Amino acid sequence: MEEVSCWDVIMNFVNIFPSIIGYNVDKQFTDKILPFANEYLAQETRLTYTWNYKNTYGNDYAMRDNNLKFIKKRIYDMCSEYLQSQHKVVPKSIVIELFFSEMDVNDHHDEHCHPNCILSGILYLKVPDNSAPIIFHDRSPHRDYVYIKNIDDTVDLTKYTVPPKDGLMLIWPSWMQHQVPLNKSNSRITCVFNVISLYD
């Protein structure tokens, strides 16, 4: 009987259809944004308190503010690099929606996605100790049909947690479900953005 080498039974794997999150850390850049965020968040007329915490979502003043063009330029560059890495065409025209938010103790944002956008992201401007992370959720449909036990039940493979850090910048496909759990710090400040495609 022919002996079988252990190398003959090793299986190779390919990871297809991954969910890609782009990231970078540039505290020097986010430090330039923080004074603008503080200014916006200090003006009651620019706040909407959407999701029951302090933010400017829905107030499009930031989108029209020429002083914030440098932020939109960086977001456009992030968007272009992300799409090109996925072999996607960069739209000739896009709209960048951005808003500032400030979370205090016990603020949170339930699981959600960003409809009508192609990419979304967050820039962490001020991250005190005990600030809440962002958690991405796996919504693959197979989870609705079959349960496969994990080797280690203490690890939840349906979630991916990214701890916040000053200067951290993330970008992801807008359909990815995510949440911010209960925050345990005061003045966790971020700049959140959406990229809306205007393909010709």
Salt bridges, closest charged atoms under 4 A:
ASP26 OD2 - ARG74 NH2 3.00
ASP31 OD2 - LYS27 NZ 2.96
ASP60 OD1 - ARG64 NH2 3.30
ASP77 OD2 - LYS73 NZ 2.81
GLU102 OE1 - LYS54 NZ 3.64
ASP110 OD1 - HIS108 NE2 3.42
GLU111 OE1 - HIS137 NE2 3.82
GLU111 OE2 - ARG139 NH2 2.74
ASP138 OD2 - ARG143 NH2 2.75
ASP153 OD2 - LYS149 NZ 2.55
ASP156 OD2 - LYS159 NZ 3.98
